[in-house]
Amino acid sequence: MTRNTPITELKGVGEKRSSLYKKIGINTVGDLIFHFPRRYTDYSQPVSAAEAMVGEHAVIRAMVVKKSPAARIRQGLTLYKIFAEDDNGERISIVFYNNRFAADVLHEGEEYLFSGRVSGNLTRKEMNSPSVLKADEENLLRPVYPLTEGLTAAMLITNISEILNSADDDFFKDTLPESIRMEYSLCTLEYAIRNIHFPGDERASGEAKRRLAFDELLRLQLGMMMIKVRNHVESGCKMSVQAADMEKFYTALPFEMTGAQKRAVTDIIKDLCSPSPMNRLIQGDVGSGKTAVAAAAAYFAAANGFQTALMAPTEILAMQHYKTLSEMLTPLGINVCCVTGSMTKKQRAEAAASLEDGSCLVAVGTHALISDTTSFRDLGLVITDEQHRFGVNQRAVLAEKGNNPHKLVMSATPIPRTLALIIYGDLDISVLNELPKGRMKTETFAVTAKLRQRALGFVKKQLDLGRQAYIVCPMIEETENELASAKTYIQSLKKTVLAECRTGLLHGKMSAAEKDQIMDDFKEHRLDLLVATTVVEVGVDVPNATVILIENADRFGLSQLHQLRGRVGRGKYQSYCVLIAESFTDESRQRLEIMTKTSDGFVISEYDLQMRGAGDFFGNRQHGLPDLKIADIAADRELLAQCQRAAKELMEKSPDLSEYPALKAEIDEMFSRNGGAAEAL
């Protein structure tokens, strides 16, 4: 049996079970062995039925004393009830729904360990659909796997046991160099696999998890490093410091750049003058001045005779960048054009002609920039804004329009450095950690829903001063839960002090043209109030908007709240953010208090990462990382640092990993699961 053996070769795995396995990505024996438990149930500390607390999880040791006949409650629902007693004679009911097998394997007169949530009351306790173990089992630490309906833990355990019992040495062939394993005190792969599924104790499971997480993080680091090495080809766009007078650019600006901006520009110029193409991330908090840095880079490229293309995720954001870059660069004699999908055929043709003949040195646009009708005379610099909103292939197509051009990525999403080193492992990073002079801190308040009317009254006062406001709701339409709905929210405003305001609605189900029209109406102050979902998280500058009210704020991640807060505070007026929670738990109060105490996005993101983990950190956004099965970037910080050191050691010995072909094959497989990321390798 090999790791590539089809899952159907295992006993009991026919067409039905194999289709269930396929639903969770398991097609081969290897897939199943590397389908890890998400946690373990510890049966080693059982309590009596009397000691078990109603509403809490418990493990109870009890003997089955009676089995009631199956009871059909209604069409499609059959109940199986079993009565069990502990050593003190305390009775508990065990209930299974539509699971005759679970009930049949329990026999009167035999003792079992039941693990589950206790319901009922003090005198009549019950446990619904518990996990069950025979009381005489030796291994009391049992795996809990991610499953799908129809597939049980018992099925997985049976099939995994069969694999492990028949596996030979080749099955556990280790791709991790022995020198690395010894240097970082890691267990063997065989020990790790056997003990991740069936650990003898917590120490064994911990060692197994550490080894398997190390493997995963090492492959991730090596993959990102290989992309970086591949990017270090010779650029056809090498530039010269002597060709550009940067003082001329700085003097022409209507403001003074911050020290962080100037340091980022220095980093960029150094990259642009190097033999290899630049691959740099400008990571700046909301309002830190990334666009001005991009303008400086475009100016330097233009002075060297090269064209720049800046691609933004939405048309309205592209238009905003076009306006800003035009204001900065046109007075310096640099022609800036715009390329978007809504332009007329004639406008597109004129822009395309100016890019092809080189009379336009800076193009700003949406994905229309990568269309076949757009070509450049000499594209030397590619800038993408909010890169997580573009696919790998879109960015690659734009870069292919030049001769290994330099690449600059801008992101307003503050990411803890630990995470940034992984997500942007193929990029050098410049951080803009200073706000421009004169920028006022947005005052932030967190309140419960009891103060909603008062908060709406505060919004009205701002509108009466001629300002504008956002109200953010986390949903579009009502469902069974209590989250506010943007559509019904607008209706509810008709009963408040905001009834007479010019109000618009913005949500993700609108077409791009509809979104752009609403945002344009808001920007031009044809609307006073914009009720929106989180689609406004990345949006245009509306300097006149001074207040953002966020409903159900306790349901958002802190980094997302910080991004939303960044919609205001962009002009000369004092701005405000009001966070409304239906009620405060100790945790939600603590989280929202952080928002009121700091406006540093990096501090907020670090806390968010620790509290929510890397999986939830990005919400539903595509961040471009291969999925991690067992490693946790937030929890495994120390292990991650060790993997980074180990990856450097291996890359120094073999930059293309040709000395480690089996490890290289695993990296290729890992990135191929990411739909396109493998192309970069």
HELIX and SHEET records of a PDB file:
HELIX    1   1 ILE A    7  GLU A    9  5                                   3    
HELIX    2   2 GLU A   15  LYS A   23  1                                   9    
HELIX    3   3 VAL A   29  ILE A   33  1                                   5    
HELIX    4   4 ARG A  100  ASP A  104  1                                   5    
HELIX    5   5 ALA A  153  SER A  166  1                                  14    
HELIX    6   6 ASP A  169  PHE A  172  5                                   4    
HELIX    7   7 GLU A  178  GLU A  183  1                                   6    
HELIX    8   8 LEU A  189  HIS A  197  1                                   9    
HELIX    9   9 GLU A  202  ASN A  231  1                                  30    
HELIX   10  10 VAL A  241  ALA A  243  5                                   3    
HELIX   11  11 MET A  246  ALA A  252  1                                   7    
HELIX   12  12 GLY A  259  LEU A  272  1                                  14    
HELIX   13  13 LYS A  290  ALA A  303  1                                  14    
HELIX   14  14 GLU A  315  LEU A  329  1                                  15    
HELIX   15  15 THR A  330  LEU A  332  5                                   3    
HELIX   16  16 LYS A  345  GLU A  356  1                                  12    
HELIX   17  17 HIS A  367  ILE A  370  5                                   4    
HELIX   18  18 GLN A  387  ARG A  389  5                                   3    
HELIX   19  19 VAL A  392  ALA A  399  1                                   8    
HELIX   20  20 ARG A  417  ILE A  423  1                                   7    
HELIX   21  21 ALA A  449  LEU A  451  5                                   3    
HELIX   22  22 ARG A  452  ASP A  464  1                                  13    
HELIX   23  23 ALA A  486  LEU A  493  1                                   8    
HELIX   24  24 ALA A  512  LYS A  523  1                                  12    
HELIX   25  25 THR A  534  GLU A  537  5                                   4    
HELIX   26  26 ALA A  553  ARG A  555  5                                   3    
HELIX   27  27 LEU A  558  ARG A  565  1                                   8    
HELIX   28  28 ASP A  586  LYS A  597  1                                  12    
HELIX   29  29 GLY A  601  PHE A  617  1                                  17    
HELIX   30  30 ARG A  637  LYS A  653  1                                  17    
HELIX   31  31 PRO A  661  SER A  672  1                                  12    
HELIX   32  32 ALA A  677  ALA A  680  5                                   4    
SHEET    1   A 2 ARG A  39  ASP A  42  0                                        
SHEET    2   A 2 LEU A 141  VAL A 144 -1                                        
SHEET    1   B 6 ALA A  71  ARG A  74  0                                        
SHEET    2   B 6 LEU A  77  GLU A  85 -1                                        
SHEET    3   B 6 HIS A  57  LYS A  67 -1                                        
SHEET    4   B 6 GLU A 111  GLY A 120 -1                                        
SHEET    5   B 6 LYS A 125  ASN A 128 -1                                        
SHEET    6   B 6 ARG A  91  TYR A  97  1                                        
SHEET    1   C 5 ALA A  71  ARG A  74  0                                        
SHEET    2   C 5 LEU A  77  GLU A  85 -1                                        
SHEET    3   C 5 HIS A  57  LYS A  67 -1                                        
SHEET    4   C 5 GLU A 111  GLY A 120 -1                                        
SHEET    5   C 5 SER A 131  LYS A 134 -1                                        
SHEET    1   D 7 VAL A 336  VAL A 339  0                                        
SHEET    2   D 7 VAL A 362  GLY A 365  1                                        
SHEET    3   D 7 GLN A 307  MET A 311  1                                        
SHEET    4   D 7 LEU A 379  ASP A 385  1                                        
SHEET    5   D 7 HIS A 406  SER A 411  1                                        
SHEET    6   D 7 ASN A 279  GLY A 284  1                                        
SHEET    7   D 7 ASP A 428  LEU A 432  1                                        
SHEET    1   E 6 GLU A 443  THR A 448  0                                        
SHEET    2   E 6 TYR A 576  ALA A 581  1                                        
SHEET    3   E 6 ALA A 545  ILE A 550  1                                        
SHEET    4   E 6 GLN A 468  VAL A 472  1                                        
SHEET    5   E 6 LEU A 529  ALA A 532  1                                        
SHEET    6   E 6 THR A 503  LEU A 506  1                                        
END                                                                             
